[in-house]
Amino acid sequence: MANAPVQRMSQLMAKTLRDDPADAEVLSHKLLVRAGYVRRTAAGIWSWLPLGKKVFSNVERIVREEMDAIGAQEVLLPALLPREPYDATGRWDEYGQELFRLKDRKGGDYLLGPTHEEIFTLLVKDQCTSYKDLPVILYQIQTKFRDEARPRAGILRGREFQMKDSYSFDLADEGLAQSYALHREAYQRIFQRLGLDYRICAATAGAMGGSKSEEFLAPAEAGEDTFADCPNCDFAANTEAITYALQPVDGSAVPALEEIPTPDTPTIETLAASLGVPASATLKNLLVKVDGEIVAVGVPGDREVDLDKVEAHFAPATVEMVTEADFAGRPDLVRGYVGPQGLGEKVKYVADPRVAPGTSWITGANKDQTHARNVVAGRDFEVDAYVDVVVVREGDPCPKCGTGLKLDRAIEIGHIFQLGRKYADALKLDVLGQNGKPVRVTMGSYGIGVSRAVAALAEQTADDKGLVWSKEVAPADVHVVAAGKALQTELALDVAEKLAAAGVRVLVDDRAGVSPGVKFTDAELIGVPQILVAGRRSGEGVLELKDRKTGEREELTVEDAIARLTA
């Protein structure tokens, strides 16, 4: 084992803080700043200090080892990218305001890469010309850029972040499925080695495109994703990806539609109270604009519309809420009293599967102060498209087994996609096949948020005293603390050198003029797995070894401590 240099805190650029940063909202943000791992440079932009860089590099190492193990080859592509490939795929416009765009001195358009599908596709187009060159998997660990409207949560949601992105290139769909499976298994090994608690969840492809897509989510209070987990079967999915089958009912016995006066009932709550019916008996119709055209979205009155799902359905079109001006220009749309019957071809109608053919509703009559009852889907109005658009709730039935779902918050740490030929089609990625004819290549895209993984680990493993790293990712294996006196410092440095000579990564607190209490507090805040204290029994050659995670302590001689820590 190679000799590892001792890190001395007297020389280390890492100032710990007693108080949380004023702008910190989540645990990882607070602790990574307080423990001297990162510092804010600007909103959503972070600098990694020496301790933080060591943790980050350890996460990188694990990712590299597992990517190399599946035969992936590492490259490094630029972060500053030309506009043209993104125009070809439509993503120059699709990314909207999240894309950092800039011009060079000659007026040429460039962007800071949010992701690299286009550039990898062009690289393979240049380098791979025959079926003999495939399959191939390429990856990089690169800085990515997205102009977040509200960067928050420290390194969890930044405008600049570090990511491993890999791409598979295959001749056929069967090869893509194999490459996808290789990545899925590699990701499981990576997150297990990192010590993360995670779930594999069905997900939507979003702006990435493609067919099959799964997320790797780390449950945490700071998470921005909500996922559903079935306590009875293996179903797990991001709530945006949950879909239900359409289940028509027999509505032949429902009486004819009847309009009823309902003064002062422009909301579901006022309507339900006035008629003495549950909100679930009413039909809510939300109006949105899709690229400027008004669309009605129907859901049961007791449910909320998930606008993210609506946007995903109509992507890449822009979805906006209607305004007072929109209503003023459409007298046929009566605010608070809109119903799907009578909309005809004037307004496209999208509904949740719960508004199935045969179901009967109380809804707006498209007249002021008036509603209609016995309004039956498929009889009194038609649905142009069924889309799961409601906000999923705790207890909603599992789509697989029917058991009530549990909801939890999570941090997205990885995402894998079967892209198919979207990018290959746009950029004409072909190779010469065995029969001498061109073959269109099929692709997969696979990402791991390396910087997010650091934050996710902090969120999941920290305790009330500070960070608690596993040995695989910690900035050192042991934190040696000299309580303060000259004899204690001498012993601490001697033990540190012996441990380092045996290949143990050592951080030693040899700071002069710092009280023992501050040193002990800092050791727990920094979170190295083992803390070795040269304290009151240093004159006898006895040290105290503390396990940072469990808090277990024991006194050991110098020889026994070295033997334990080098075993």
N, C-alpha and C positions, 0 to 999 in steps of 0.2 A: 504493500500500500504506500502511495507517494506521501512524502512529507508535506503537510499542509501548513502554510504560514499562520501564525497566531494573529488574530485581529485584536488590537488593543483599543479599548474605548477611549483612552486618553488621546488617541490619534484619529479616532473614527469621526467622520462628519455625520453625526446623528444626534441632534438635540431633542431630547424627550420633553413633552409638555405635560403639565399637571391637569390642565383644563381642556375640555373639548373645544375644537374650532367653532366659532360663532355660526358659521354657515353649514355645519355638519348636521345631516338629518338621519343618517343610518350608521349602524355600528361600525362597519368596515371603514367608512370615511373617518369617523372619530379616531379609531385605534391606529389606523395606518399613518395618520398625521401625527398623533400624539407619540407614537413609538419611533418616529423618525424614519419611516419607510418611504414616504412620498411627500411632496410639497406642491401646492397649487401655483401654477405659473400664470394662468388666466382662466376665465370661466370655461370649464370642460377640458382644460389642458393641464397635464400633470408631469412633474419631473420625478424620476425614480432616484432616490438616494442610495448609498452603498448597500444598506441592509435590504431595502426593497428590491434593488437590482439582483441581489443574490437569490432571493425568493423567486423573482420573475424568471431568472435564468434556470433555476431548478425545474420550474414548470415547463419551460422550453425544452429542457433536456429530456424529460419524460415523454413529451409529445414527439420529439424527434426520434427517440428510441423506438417508440411504437409505430410511428409512420415508416421508418426504415425497415421495421420487421415485416411489413406487408409488401415490401418491394417498391415503396414510393421513393422518388428521387427529389432531392431538395434543390430548388433554384431560388433566385431573388430577382423579382421584377421591379421596375420603378414604381414609385408612388405618384409621380407626376406623369399624367397620361394624356394622350391626344384625344380630341373630341370625336374624330371620325368613326372609330369602332363603336362608340356608344350611340352615335347617330344611327348606325346601321342596325342596331338592336332596339332602338327606340328609347333606351334608358337615359339618354341625355335629357329628355323631357320628362320621362316617367318618374325619375327620382325627385323632381320638383325642387323645393327650396333646401332639401337636405344635402344637395350636391354642392361642393365647393368648386366654383367655376372661376377661371382666371384667364387673362390674355398675356401673351408674351409681348416683347417690345415691337414685334412686327404685326401685332394684331391677331395672331393665331390663337384659337380657343383651346384651352387645356382644362383638366380637372384633377383634383386630388382624389385618388382612387378610394371609393367606398368598398369596392370588391372587384375582383380581377377576371371574371369569366371571359370577357372579350379579349383581354391581352393574352391569357393562356391559350385561348382558341387560336389566335394568330401565331403564337409561338409554335404550337404543334403543326399548324398549317405550313409553316416555314421549314420545320425540321422533320416531319413525318410525311412521307409521300407514298408509302406502300403498306399493304396489309401486314407485311413482315415487321413494320415498325410499331405495331400495336399488338396487345393493349399496353398502355403506359399510364402511370399515375405520377403526377407532379405535385409538389407542395412548396410553400414558402411560409415563413413567419415574418410578417410585414406590418408596418403601421398603416392603419386605415383612417379615413376621414369622413365624418358626417356632420353637417351643420345643424346640430340639435337645437331646436327652438328653446328648450329649457334644460341645459345640461345640469345634472344633479347627482347626488349620491356618490360623490368622489369619483373613483375610477370605474364605477359601475356604468355610468351613463355620461361618457365624455364626447368631445368633438374630435378627439384623436385617441385611437386605441390600438392595441396590439392583437393581432389575430393570426392563427394558423389557418390558411385556406389551401385546400388541395382539390385536384380535378382529375377525374378519370376519363380516359378516351378509349372507346371500344368500338369494334366493328358491328356488333349486334346487340340487341336488347338483353340477350342472355348474358353477355359479357358485362353489361352495365349492372345487371342484378348481382353478379359475382363481386364486382368492384364495390358496390354499395354494401354488400354483406361484409366484405373485408374491413371497410371503414367502420361499420357499426360495431364489429367485434373489437377493433382497435380502440375505438372511443370508450368502450366499456372497460378495457384494460387501463387506459389512461386515467379515467376518473376513479377507478378503484385504487390505482397506485397513488393518486393525489389524496386519497382519503375523503373524497366527496360523497355525500349522500345524494343520489340523483334518481330521476325517473326518465324513462324513454316514452315520449308522448307523440301521438299522431299530431301533425301540424299542417298548416296551410303553406303553400309555396310562395304566395305573395308576389312581389315584384321580381323574384328570382325566376319564376316560371317552372315548368316541369310537372311531373306527375307525383310520384311518391315522395313524401317529406316527413321527417321525424325530428323532434327536438329532444335535446338532453337538458333537463331542467333540474336545478338544485333547489330544493325547498328552503325558503328563507323569508322572514318577515319583510326584508327589503326588496323582495322580488317584484318586478313589474308585470310579470306574466301570471295569469291565473290558470291553473290546470285542474282538471277533474280526475279523480282517482276512484275506481270502483272497489269497495271493500269486499266484494264477493267474487270478482273474476279479475283477469289480468288487464282489463281495459284501463287505459290512461290516455288523456288527450288534452292539448291546449283547448280552452273553452271555445276559441275561435274556430277550431277544426271539428267540433262535435256536430254531427248531422243525425237527423231522425228520418225514418221512412215515412212516406205519405200514407196515411191510413184513412181512406174515404169511409163515410158512414151513410146509412140510409136516411135521407132527409125527405122522403116522399110523403110522410105524414105531417110535415110542418105546415101550418096554415099559410095562407097567402101573406105577402109582405103588407105591412100596415104602417102608415105614417102616424106619428103621435106628437102632439105639441109638448115641447120640453123647454120652457123658458128658463133662461139663466143657467144652462147646463153645458158650458163650453168645454169642460174637462171630464175625464172618465170618473173622477171622484164625485163631482157634482151630479153627473148623470146617474151613477149607481145609487147614490143616496136618494135622489128624487124618485127613482122607479122602485127602490127597495130590492135591487138585484145585486148579486156579487159582481165585482169588476170583471171576473173571468167570463161573464155572459156577454160582455160588450166587445166590440171590435174597434181597436185603436188604429187610426190611419195617419201615419206620419208622412208629411210631404218633404221631399228633398229635390235638389236640382242635380242632374247628372250631365256634366258638360253643358249646363244651361237649360236642359229640358227637364220639366217637372215630372217626377215619378212618385207614386204613392206606395208606401210600405205598410202592409197590414199585419198586425199581431194581436193576440188576445189582450183585452184591456188591463189585465193584471200583470202583464209582462212589459219589460222595457226593451226598446230597440237597441241592439249592439251596433253602433255606427261603424265600428271597425269591420264587422262582418259585411255590412252594406258596402263599404268602400272596397273590400276585398272582392266582392262579387262583381262590381262594376269596373275594377281596375283594368287599364290605367286611367280611366276617365276620372275627372275631378268631381267629388261629391260635396255639395254644400247644402245647408239648411235654407228653406225658402224664407223670404223676407216680406215685410209689409208691402213693399213695392210690387213684389210678385203677385200677392193677393189682389192688389189694386188693379193689376193688368189682367186678372182672370176672374171676372165676376161669377163664373160658374163654380168657382171653388170658394165655399163659404167657411171662413175660419172658425174652427171649433165644431163644425157640423158636416165635415166631409165624410161621404160614404162611398164604397166601391161601386155600388149600383148606379148606372147612369154615366159613369166616367167614360165608358166606351173607348174609342181610339184616341180620345183627347189626352188621356193620361195613362201611361203604362202602370200596371198594377202588379207589384211583387208582394208575396205573402209568405209567412212562416208556414211550415207543414202542419202546424196546429189548426190552421184555417183550411182544413181539408174539404174536398167536395162532400156536400151533404150536411156540413155543420151549419148551425143556425145562430144568428147574431143580432144584437141590438147595436145599431151604428148610425152615423149621421145620415140625414136625408138629403143633403146638399141644398138645404133650405135653412134660413136663419131661424133659430129657436125651435128646430124640428129634428126629431130622430125617426128612425124606422126600426120596427122589430120584425122577427121572422124573416130576416134577410139570409138567404141560404146560398152558400158557395156552390157554384156550378149551375144553380137555377136562376138566381137573381143577379149574379155577377160572375165574371170569369177572371181567373188568375193567370197573368201572362207568364209568370215564373215563380216556382216555389224555391225559396232559399232559407236556410236556417239563419234567422236574423235576430232572435231574442237573446238577451243576456242570460246565460246559463245560471241556474240557482242551485244552492245546496239542496239535495234531495231529489233533483230531477232524475228521471229513470235512466239507468245505464243503457246506452243503445245496444249493448251486447247481451245483457242478462236481465235488465229491468230493475235491478237493485238501486236504491237511492244513492246518488253520487256524493262524494265528499269533495269540497273545493279547498285549494290551498294556494298560497303565493309562492313563486319560485323565480330564480334567476336563470335566464337562458345561458348555458355554458357551451352548447354545441348544437349544430343543425346540419342535417344531411339531406341532400336532394337528389333525386333522379331527374336530371334536367332534360334528358332526351336530346332532341336535335334542334332546339330553339336557337341556340347560339351557332351551332354548326350550319344551320340553314341560312341564318342572317349573314354569316361571314364565309359561307361556301367552303366549309371544311370537308374535303373529300380526300380519300387515298385510293390508290390503284388496287383493285381487288384481285383475287386469284384468277379470275376469268379475264383479266385485262380491262375490266370496266370500272368506272369510278364508284366508290362506295361512300355514302354519307356517314360520317362518324357520329356516334352517340356519346353523350357526356353525363358525368355526375359532378356535383359540387358539394364540398364538405368543409365546414368551418368549426373552429374552436376559438372561443374568446380567451386568449391567454391572460390578458390583464384582468378580464372579468373573473377568470378562475381563481386568481389571487384574492380578489374581493369576496368571492363566494366562499372560499375556504375560511377567510376571516369571519364572515357572517355566521357560518355553521359551527365553528370550533372555539370561538372566543368565549371567555367567561367574564365574571364581574371584575377581574383583576387585569385583564388584557388579552393579548393574542396567545394562541396555543397552536403552534405549528407541529405538523408531523415531521419525522426525521427526513422524509423524502424531499420536503420543500423548504425546511427551516434554513435560515442564513448561517447557522452553525449547529453542530451536534451537541455541544455543551457550552454553557455560559458559566465561566469561573468568576466568582465574586471575591475580591479581597476586601475584608470588612473595614480595613482602614489603617491599621498599624503597620509599621515597617516590616515586622516579622511576617504578618499575614500577607502583605503584598509580595514579599520575597517568596513565600511558599506558593502563592497563587501563580506567580509567573513561572516558577520551576515546574509545577504540575502542568501548566498550560503547554510549556515547551515539550515535556515528555509525551503528553497526549498528541500534540501536533506531529511529533516525530513518528508516532505510531499510525498516522494518517487520519486522526480525528480532527474535525473542523472545530476550532476553538475561538470563542469570543471571551476575552478576559476584561473584567472591569478593574482596571488599575488606576482609576482616576484619583488624584490627590485632592484633598480638601472637600470631598463629597462624603456626606454622612452615610453610615451603613444602611440606615432606613431608606434613603433615597436610592441607593444601589439595589437593595432588595426589591423595592417597588419597581424600578426600571427593569430588573431582570424578569419580573412577572409580566410587565407591560410588553416587553419585546418578544417573549414567548418561545424561546429556545427550549427544546424538549427536556433537557437535563440541566439543572442548576447545581453547581458544585461550589460550596462556600468554605473559604478559609477564614474561620472565625475564632471563637474563644479558645478552642483546643489546638490551635495551630502549633503552639510550642511542643505539643505531644505528637505532632505529625498526624493529627486526626482531622478529617474534613467532614462536612455534612453534604450528602447528596439528596437532592429533592427532585422528584418527578413533577414536571410542570403541569401535566394533565391531571394526574390523580392527587397530587399534593402529598404523596407518601414521602417520608424522610427517613434517612438512616445515617448513622455515623460510621465512617470507614477510614482505615489507615490510607496513607497515600498510595501504597502498593495495591491495596484492595480496590481503591477507587479507580486507579488506572486499569487494573485488570477487568473491572466491571465495564468500564466505558470503552474498552478496546475489544471486548469479547465479540 
